[in-house]
Amino acid sequence: MCEHNSECQSDCCVTSSLDPQKFCTPRTVFLQCVPWRKPNGYLCEEHSECRSKCCIRTSHSPNRFCSAKSIFLQCVSWRKVSMEQGNQ
């Protein structure tokens, strides 16, 4: 376990799972120090928590979940269908 990047030979101390503990991990091919991120379907509060970088409401529920981006790479929240649209 580690708390700071300086404790690691790779200079990279990040979370590697849902567990909040940090561990020394190797850097990416591009020498980035990237923490584990939640896959689609997991509860989230911020975009940065998700692999897709998209944390949105997906239903009536106030909860937000990691979700895939649209074909245009947008992060689009669920919207309630109006009664007029629903009856067509």
Phi, psi and omega in degrees: 000157179211168177239329184230150179304322184297343179283346187253145177300324180279353184059039184215104180242107185219167173288147181236008178193189176298337178297127183289352180294145180258148179224155174290129180225154178290155176281162179287175178303329180267016177062031176265152177254098189248123178285161175295142177234153183290139175283170179304141178101345180275146175299144179209168176238333182226152179303323185295344179283343189256145174304320182281351186056037182221105181243109188221165169283137181243002181196194178299334183300142177286347180293149177248147182228153172293133185218155177291151175280162179289174179300337178265015179061034176256153178258099189252119179287155175295142177232140179292133179283133179288156181299324180296316180289324183290338183262006181276000000 
